[in-house]
Amino acid sequence: MEPEVPDTSMMAVPKAVAGFIASGDEVLLDEIFSDHAVTIVENFAPYLFEGADAVARWKEGMRAHAEHLEDLRPKFGDPQDFSVTGEQAFFTLPTSWRGLVHGTPFYEEGGWAFLLVREEGNWRLRSYGWAVTHMALLEDTE
């Protein structure tokens, strides 16, 4: 019987991606991406990362995108729309981020749609899309 929510091994994928975004530590991405046809949709140019070098271009783009961000802290909501079909798993993940942009506190809400594939017994990221649903600069409370 398949689980009703993503299990720990499936959730390790978004945790690793969020960890990389927050820290820039590429080691977190070891063994995370599929070996085949990765596609990423992001909110920074060129927005669509696909092809043999998709992951490398996405990492480079994410580093540039996060250049003026500090103290990033992600928080996941409850996974939604979870299903497993054969060797694929799909779910959406509400996510909020807090941190500093150019030294100013910000809050961002959005969601990821994840498609994972089972490769060599492990869940790997085949595709994700990120969508911002709310963003706000916050008053500095200090």
Secondary structure, 3 states (H helix, E strand, C coil): CCCCCCCHHHHHHHHHHHHHHHHCCHHHHCCCECCCCCEEECCCCCCEEECCCHHHHHHHHHHHHCCCEEEEEEEECCCEEEEEECCEEEEEEEEEEEEEECCEEEEEEEEEEEEEEEECCEEEEEEEEEEEEEEEECCCCC
